[in-house]
Amino acid sequence: MSQLFAKKVAAITGAGSGIGRALAIGLAQEGATVHIADRNAEGLAETAELIGAGDARAFMTELDVSSEIQVGSWIEQIGSTSGRLDAAFNNAGITGPALPIENYPLEDFQRVIAVNLQSVFLGMKYQIPLIKRSGGGAIVNTASVAALTGPGGMSAYAASKHGVHGLTRVAAMENAVHGIRVNAIAPGWTETPMVVANSQQNPGFAALARNAIPAKRGGRPEEIAAAAIWLASNAASYVTGHMLTVDGGMTIGGFEL
């Protein structure tokens, strides 16, 4: 059985849990050498163990994705270790507090932007040259349905994810000629540790989200990862600059019959 990423190299941020972990496992199962990064060293080790404790194709890096020095060093390390980069998944993110704009602390706003948006900019800034040297490839950035809506109390998160959508489109335009496709996924309510934590601090949003999903359930990280992996694969060879919504119908709107 052929594998979508046989002999290819992939980089994944936020790989210590949730969607990032599912991405790392799914890509490894598809034959990729995976470079996984997260600031949570314990979570990274658990992901590597799930991939396979003795798998020489999994490399771990503890990383602050908002640091240009650290991101640049990580990509340089990938180039030195694996000699190429075929697919990158800029997935790390945080939600921030749930507060109205007039009560939102500037330092919290700046931190969410740094982790969710600046990290995508930095990731692509250093990934693109290495992918170019590899002869082309794909980048998938994790946005959110918050890139399409305006969830109350989540000003920093929504702003950051709208920004991810815009950065994705610019990078897609700039790099199509270089054989690099750049897309984004917009997950809806997904059963990840981050979403569970956000539900506890913003129960109103949690209740609304669940009621608004026509599928009547949250998504599984593996379902979101499958969509992202497809976008990065040759099966999506004519798809670029697109944000794929994976939300169980959450953003359809309208009403049931």
C-alpha positions in Angstrom: 0.0 0.0 0.0 1.5 3.4 -1.0 2.0 6.1 1.6 1.2 9.7 0.8 4.4 11.0 2.5 6.9 8.2 1.8 10.5 9.6 1.9 9.2 13.1 2.7 10.0 15.3 5.7 7.3 17.2 7.7 7.5 19.8 10.5 4.6 20.2 13.0 4.3 22.8 15.8 2.0 22.3 18.7 2.6 18.6 18.4 2.5 17.9 22.1 -1.3 17.4 22.2 -4.6 17.7 20.3 -4.5 18.4 16.5 -0.7 18.6 16.4 -0.3 15.2 18.0 -2.8 13.7 15.6 -1.0 15.4 12.7 2.4 13.9 13.8 1.0 10.4 14.2 -1.0 10.6 10.9 2.0 11.8 8.9 4.3 9.2 10.4 1.8 6.5 9.4 1.9 7.9 5.9 5.6 7.4 5.8 7.0 10.9 6.7 10.0 11.7 8.8 8.4 14.1 11.3 10.0 16.9 13.2 7.7 17.7 16.1 7.9 20.9 18.2 6.1 22.2 21.3 6.9 24.1 24.4 5.5 21.2 26.4 8.4 18.7 26.6 6.3 16.1 28.4 3.6 16.2 25.7 6.2 15.9 23.0 7.7 12.8 24.6 4.2 11.3 24.7 3.6 12.0 21.1 6.9 10.5 20.1 6.1 7.4 22.1 2.7 7.1 20.3 4.5 7.4 17.0 6.8 4.6 18.1 9.5 4.8 20.7 12.2 3.3 18.5 11.2 5.2 15.3 14.3 7.0 14.0 12.1 9.2 11.8 10.7 11.3 14.7 12.7 14.2 16.0 11.6 16.3 19.0 12.3 20.0 19.7 11.1 22.0 22.7 10.2 25.3 21.1 8.7 28.8 21.8 7.0 29.4 18.4 6.9 33.1 19.0 10.7 33.4 19.2 12.4 34.1 15.8 15.7 32.8 17.1 14.2 29.5 18.2 12.1 29.0 15.1 15.0 29.8 12.8 17.3 27.4 14.7 14.6 24.7 14.5 14.2 24.9 10.7 18.0 25.1 10.3 18.2 21.9 12.4 15.7 20.2 10.2 17.8 21.1 7.2 20.9 19.7 8.8 19.3 16.6 10.1 17.0 15.6 7.2 18.4 17.6 4.4 15.0 18.8 3.2 11.5 19.9 4.1 8.4 18.9 2.1 5.5 19.8 4.3 5.1 22.2 7.3 2.1 22.5 9.6 2.0 25.7 11.7 -0.4 24.5 14.2 0.5 25.8 17.7 -2.0 28.1 19.4 -3.6 29.4 22.6 -7.0 30.9 23.2 -6.3 33.6 25.8 -8.8 34.8 28.4 -12.5 35.2 27.7 -13.2 38.9 28.3 -14.9 41.8 26.5 -12.5 44.1 24.6 -12.7 47.0 27.1 -11.5 44.6 29.8 -8.9 42.7 27.8 -5.4 43.1 29.1 -2.9 44.3 26.4 -0.3 41.8 27.5 -2.8 38.9 27.1 -3.8 40.3 23.6 -0.1 40.5 22.6 0.7 37.0 23.8 -2.2 35.5 21.8 -1.1 37.3 18.7 2.5 36.3 19.2 1.7 32.6 19.7 -1.1 32.3 17.1 -0.1 34.7 14.3 3.5 35.8 14.7 4.4 32.1 14.9 2.8 31.4 11.6 4.7 34.3 10.0 8.0 33.1 11.5 7.3 29.5 10.6 6.7 30.4 6.9 9.6 32.9 6.8 12.1 30.1 7.6 10.2 27.1 6.1 9.7 28.5 2.6 13.5 28.8 1.7 14.1 25.2 2.8 11.0 23.9 1.0 12.2 25.8 -2.1 15.6 24.0 -1.9 13.7 20.7 -1.7 12.0 21.4 -5.0 8.6 22.5 -3.7 6.0 21.2 -1.2 3.2 22.4 1.0 2.4 24.4 4.1 -0.8 24.1 6.1 -1.6 26.7 8.8 -4.2 26.1 11.5 -6.7 28.9 11.6 -10.2 28.4 13.2 -13.9 29.0 12.6 -13.1 32.1 14.6 -11.4 33.3 11.3 -15.0 33.5 9.9 -17.0 34.6 12.9 -16.8 37.0 15.9 -17.1 35.0 19.1 -17.7 37.3 22.0 -14.9 37.5 24.6 -12.3 36.1 22.2 -11.0 39.3 20.5 -7.4 38.3 20.5 -8.1 34.8 19.3 -10.4 35.9 16.5 -8.0 38.6 15.4 -5.1 36.1 15.3 -7.0 33.5 13.3 -8.3 36.1 10.8 -4.7 37.1 10.5 -3.6 33.5 9.8 -6.2 33.4 6.9 -4.7 36.5 5.4 -1.1 35.4 5.8 -2.0 32.1 4.2 -3.4 33.8 1.1 -0.4 36.1 0.7 2.1 33.2 1.1 0.1 31.2 -1.5 0.2 34.1 -4.0 3.9 34.6 -3.5 5.0 31.0 -3.7 2.8 29.3 -6.3 5.6 30.0 -8.9 8.0 28.1 -6.6 5.9 25.0 -6.4 4.8 25.6 -2.9 1.1 25.4 -2.0 -0.1 27.2 1.1 -3.5 26.5 2.7 -5.2 26.7 6.0 -7.7 24.6 8.0 -10.4 26.2 10.1 -11.4 23.7 12.7 -14.7 24.0 14.6 -15.3 22.7 18.0 -12.7 20.0 18.5 -12.2 17.8 21.5 -8.6 19.0 22.4 -7.1 20.0 25.8 -7.1 23.6 24.7 -10.8 23.6 23.8 -11.7 21.8 27.0 -9.9 24.5 29.1 -11.6 27.3 27.1 -15.0 25.7 27.8 -14.4 25.9 31.5 -13.7 29.6 31.4 -16.3 30.4 28.8 -19.2 28.0 29.4 -21.6 30.2 27.4 -19.5 29.8 24.2 -19.2 26.1 24.9 -23.0 25.6 25.2 -23.7 27.7 22.1 -21.0 25.9 20.1 -22.4 22.5 20.9 -25.9 23.5 20.1 -24.9 25.1 16.8 -23.2 22.0 15.4 -25.5 20.2 13.0 -23.4 17.0 13.4 -24.4 17.2 17.2 -20.8 16.5 18.3 -17.4 17.9 18.5 -14.7 16.9 16.1 -11.9 14.5 16.8 -8.3 15.7 16.4 -7.8 12.9 13.9 -10.6 14.2 11.7 -9.0 17.7 11.6 -5.6 16.2 11.0 -6.9 14.1 8.1 -8.1 17.2 6.3 -4.8 19.0 6.9 -2.8 16.0 5.7 -4.9 15.8 2.5 -4.2 19.5 1.9 -0.5 18.9 2.1 -0.6 15.8 -0.1 -0.4 15.5 -3.9 -4.1 14.7 -3.8 -4.7 18.4 -3.4 -2.1 19.4 -6.0 -4.4 22.2 -7.5 -5.5 23.7 -4.1 -3.7 26.7 -2.8 -4.7 29.9 -0.9 -7.7 28.0 0.5 -9.0 27.8 4.0 -10.8 24.5 4.5 -13.5 24.6 7.2 -13.7 21.4 9.2 -16.5 22.0 11.7 -19.3 19.5 11.4 -21.5 22.3 9.8 -21.0 24.7 12.8 -20.7 27.8 10.5 -23.5 26.9 8.0 -26.0 29.1 9.8 -29.7 28.8 9.0 -31.9 26.5 11.0 -33.2 22.9 11.1 -36.4 21.9 9.4 
